[in-house]
Amino acid sequence: MFLNKIKQLVKGLVQKHGTNDPWDLCEKLKVIVLVADLPTNIHGFYHCINKQQIIHISRWISNSQMKMVCAHELGHVILHGHRNMYTVEHTATLEQEAEEFKFWLLNLRGLSTEFPTFDPVEIAQFANLPPEALILDF
Ligand SMILES: [Zn+2]
């Protein structure tokens, strides 16, 4: 049910801020993004301290992966901003919602007629990533 609302939410966000770039959106939304020395099995996470939302992204992944991780984590910020995602609340449903947010934000399913529709396989080839990396970034 909630997944159906994410497309509209992303569309509204992109129209309001005039960008679908996750880095730009984080800046406009005053979300701090830190590229950090994370363990290699963690590509990113976010947490909230004193109402300041902070996204941490691994420095060990490629720029295109960083952008996707940033979009995924921004999904958590927007959709689940009151939770800390490194806790036990890191559930499959929340992950699915963040992935849905990422896909719409990065136009992988075509946000509207203003944006071209991309095939995830083409995106994966372009980014030199295995197709499953577009869905699973952890
Ligand atoms: Zn996540």
Boltz pocket constraint, residues with backbone or C-beta under 6 A from the ligand:
constraints:
  - pocket:
      binder: B
      contacts: [[A, 72], [A, 76], [A, 85], [A, 94], [A, 95], [A, 98]]
      max_distance: 6.0
